[in-house]
Amino acid sequence: MPFRTRLAVPAIAVALLLTPALAGCGVVESAVDQATGGQVSVGGKLPKGWPEEVPIVDGKILVGAGGQGDGGSGWIVTVDAAAADPIAEATTQLENAGFSVDSDAEASTDDGGFVAMKNENYSVLVAGTKDGLLYTVTPLPAG
């Protein structure tokens, strides 16, 4: 594990634990930004490089992260959603942006659910409850 990554992981963990206590303070956001080179956001912003073609529901962005691994890049975002049915709202927004639902990867209950969608460029998994959502976005292989 590269030296910078070994330092960033503990810094992110500490920052995420302290986020509720320092919610109004830029200290956490600044520390996380410096430790990750802008790849993680705890300050209500989408992470660096978030694809513009992937809409998110209205609400407060709690945490966002992006990075590159062996399989390529990807992003995650958690949203404290304002919609009455956040998963349905996310599905509608993504469909309106040209994404289609993978019917084999869709489920819902009274407590929450998930939906997998994709367009020609990205795969998006949205999971959550009536209170909030987790978006996981990965680029599709070219070809």
Secondary structure as UniProt FT lines:
FT   HELIX           3..18
FT   TURN            19..24
FT   HELIX           26..36
FT   TURN            37..38
FT   STRAND          40..41
FT   TURN            48..49
FT   TURN            52..53
FT   STRAND          59..69
FT   TURN            70..71
FT   STRAND          72..81
FT   HELIX           86..96
FT   TURN            97..98
FT   STRAND          100..108
FT   STRAND          112..118
FT   STRAND          122..129
FT   STRAND          132..139
//
